[in-house]
């Protein structure tokens, strides 16, 4: 890419505002043929921008397309356009392994950044993993048992599953029962052979259907805050 930049006739130069306007007016309304698009695509394959080039582009775009300067400010896509955009994304997701992996990796990084002590709802505790390997299975069973509706208000959307005895309290009680000298000495729990420092049978008890109920997010928040 560096070699291409150096040999470019405009390397180190900038178009004047007048030249930019002339070029913009000349290309306005023009549509590229499929053959032209294919040639551009092939010519760009394998080319990567340098870090310096990326920084230059980033600095040049900062503040240009935000707020009222954004092209879609105050506007909305029509339903037909939304449908076309959605179909293109679905097709890309199904056929482009690299794109799918990149999106998945970004989501994993977001989730990791909000787990444990980094979560805004973190209440402390020595345990790096809270719900056990059987959680997803038990969660689905609870929602099906409660007929896909909140156990308090009966709503059927935005459902959560709530522990009647919280995981934190349950594990604290387990520590007391086994008379561990220090609650934060999780190595004693790790001796049970469970990767997440808690034995399998304890997660089975914590996530038993007798200890979990289905709630909508509103009722769940109310219970967590002690309103009910």
C-alpha positions in Angstrom: 0.0 0.0 0.0 2.9 2.4 0.8 4.3 1.8 -2.7 1.0 2.6 -4.3 0.6 5.8 -2.3 4.1 7.0 -3.2 3.6 6.4 -7.0 0.2 8.0 -7.1 0.2 11.3 -9.0 -1.7 13.0 -6.2 0.6 11.7 -3.5 1.3 14.5 -1.0 -1.1 16.8 -2.8 -4.7 17.9 -2.1 -7.4 18.9 -4.5 -8.7 22.5 -4.0 -12.3 23.0 -2.9 -13.1 24.2 -6.5 -11.7 21.0 -8.0 -13.6 18.9 -5.5 -16.9 20.7 -6.4 -16.2 20.1 -10.1 -15.6 16.4 -9.6 -18.6 16.1 -7.4 -20.9 17.8 -9.9 -19.5 15.6 -12.7 -20.2 12.3 -10.9 -23.5 13.3 -9.3 -26.3 11.0 -10.5 -24.0 8.6 -12.3 -24.4 4.9 -11.6 -21.5 2.4 -12.0 -22.1 -0.6 -14.2 -21.8 -4.1 -12.7 -18.6 -4.6 -14.8 -17.1 -1.4 -13.4 -18.0 -2.4 -9.8 -16.4 -5.8 -10.4 -13.1 -4.3 -11.7 -12.9 -1.9 -8.7 -13.6 -4.8 -6.3 -10.9 -7.0 -7.9 -8.3 -4.1 -7.9 -8.9 -3.6 -4.1 -8.6 -7.2 -3.1 -5.6 -7.9 -0.9 -4.9 -4.2 -0.3 -4.7 -3.1 3.3 -4.4 0.5 4.6 -1.4 1.4 6.7 -2.0 2.5 10.3 -1.0 6.0 9.3 -3.5 6.0 6.5 -6.3 4.8 8.8 -5.5 7.5 11.3 -5.5 10.1 8.6 -8.9 9.0 7.4 -10.2 8.8 11.0 -9.0 12.3 11.9 -10.5 13.7 8.7 -13.9 12.3 9.4 -14.1 13.2 13.1 -17.1 15.5 13.7 -18.1 15.6 10.1 -21.0 13.2 10.1 -22.5 13.5 13.6 -25.7 15.2 14.8 -27.2 17.5 12.3 -24.3 16.9 9.9 -25.2 13.2 9.5 -26.8 12.4 6.2 -29.8 10.6 7.8 -30.3 13.2 10.6 -34.1 13.7 11.1 -34.9 11.1 8.4 -35.9 7.4 8.4 -35.4 4.6 5.9 -38.6 3.5 4.3 -39.8 -0.1 4.9 -38.7 -1.2 1.5 -35.1 0.0 2.1 -35.1 -1.6 5.5 -36.1 -4.9 4.0 -33.3 -4.7 1.4 -30.7 -3.8 4.0 -31.9 -6.7 6.2 -31.7 -9.2 3.4 -28.2 -8.1 2.4 -27.0 -8.5 6.0 -28.6 -11.9 6.3 -27.0 -13.0 3.1 -23.6 -11.7 4.2 -24.0 -13.5 7.6 -24.8 -16.8 5.9 -22.1 -16.7 3.3 -19.2 -14.7 4.8 -17.4 -16.7 7.5 -14.9 -13.9 8.2 -17.8 -11.4 8.7 -19.6 -13.8 11.0 -16.5 -14.4 13.1 -15.8 -10.7 13.4 -19.3 -9.9 14.6 -19.2 -12.8 17.0 -15.8 -11.7 18.4 -17.1 -8.1 18.9 -20.1 -9.4 20.8 -17.9 -11.7 22.9 -15.7 -8.7 23.8 -18.7 -6.6 24.8 -20.1 -9.4 27.0 -16.7 -10.1 28.6 -16.4 -6.4 29.4 -19.6 -6.4 31.4 -19.0 -9.6 33.4 -18.1 -10.1 37.0 -16.5 -7.0 38.7 -16.8 -5.0 35.4 -20.6 -5.3 35.5 -22.5 -2.2 36.8 -24.6 -4.5 39.0 -21.6 -6.4 40.5 -22.1 -6.9 44.3 -18.8 -8.5 45.0 -18.0 -12.1 45.8 -15.3 -14.7 45.2 -17.0 -16.6 42.4 -16.1 -15.9 38.7 -19.1 -17.8 37.4 -22.6 -17.5 38.8 -25.1 -19.8 37.2 -23.5 -23.1 36.3 -23.4 -25.3 33.2 -27.1 -26.4 33.6 -28.5 -22.8 33.8 -29.6 -22.4 30.2 -31.4 -25.8 30.3 -33.1 -25.1 33.6 -34.1 -21.6 32.5 -35.9 -22.9 29.4 -37.6 -25.6 31.6 -38.8 -22.9 34.0 -40.2 -20.6 31.3 -42.1 -23.6 29.7 -43.4 -24.7 33.1 -44.7 -21.2 33.8 -46.4 -21.2 30.3 -44.2 -18.5 28.9 -45.6 -15.7 31.1 -44.6 -13.8 34.2 -45.6 -15.5 37.4 -46.7 -12.2 38.9 -48.4 -10.0 36.3 -48.9 -12.6 33.5 -47.1 -10.7 30.8 -45.5 -12.8 28.1 -42.8 -10.5 26.7 -39.3 -9.6 28.0 -39.1 -12.6 30.3 -36.4 -13.3 32.9 -35.9 -16.2 35.3 -35.4 -15.3 39.0 -33.7 -17.3 41.8 -35.9 -17.4 44.9 -32.8 -17.9 47.0 -30.1 -15.9 45.2 -27.0 -17.6 44.0 -24.9 -15.3 46.2 -26.8 -16.2 49.3 -26.9 -19.9 48.4 -23.2 -20.1 48.0 -22.6 -18.1 51.3 -24.8 -20.6 53.1 -22.8 -23.5 51.6 -19.6 -21.9 52.9 -21.1 -21.6 56.4 -22.4 -25.2 56.3 -18.9 -26.6 55.4 -17.3 -24.2 57.9 -14.8 -22.8 55.5 -12.5 -20.5 57.5 -12.5 -17.7 54.9 -15.4 -17.0 52.5 -12.9 -15.7 49.9 -10.7 -18.9 50.1 -12.3 -20.4 47.0 -9.5 -22.9 46.5 -11.3 -25.1 49.2 -14.3 -25.2 46.9 -12.2 -26.0 43.9 -11.1 -29.2 45.5 -14.6 -30.6 44.6 -13.3 -30.8 41.0 -15.6 -28.3 39.4 -14.0 -25.9 36.9 -15.9 -22.9 38.2 -14.9 -23.7 41.8 -18.3 -25.0 42.8 -19.3 -28.7 42.7 -21.9 -29.9 40.2 -24.4 -30.9 42.8 -24.5 -27.4 44.2 -25.4 -25.9 40.9 -28.1 -28.6 40.5 -29.6 -27.4 43.8 -29.2 -23.7 43.0 -30.9 -24.0 39.6 -33.5 -26.5 40.6 -37.0 -25.7 39.3 -38.1 -25.3 43.0 -35.8 -22.3 43.3 -36.5 -20.5 40.0 -39.6 -18.7 38.6 -40.4 -16.8 35.4 -40.8 -13.0 35.7 -41.0 -10.1 33.3 -38.2 -7.6 33.5 -40.4 -5.1 35.4 -41.4 -7.5 38.1 -37.9 -8.9 38.3 -36.5 -5.4 38.9 -39.1 -4.7 41.6 -38.2 -7.9 43.4 -34.5 -7.2 43.2 -35.1 -3.8 44.7 -37.2 -5.3 47.5 -40.4 -3.6 46.4 -42.4 -6.9 46.5 
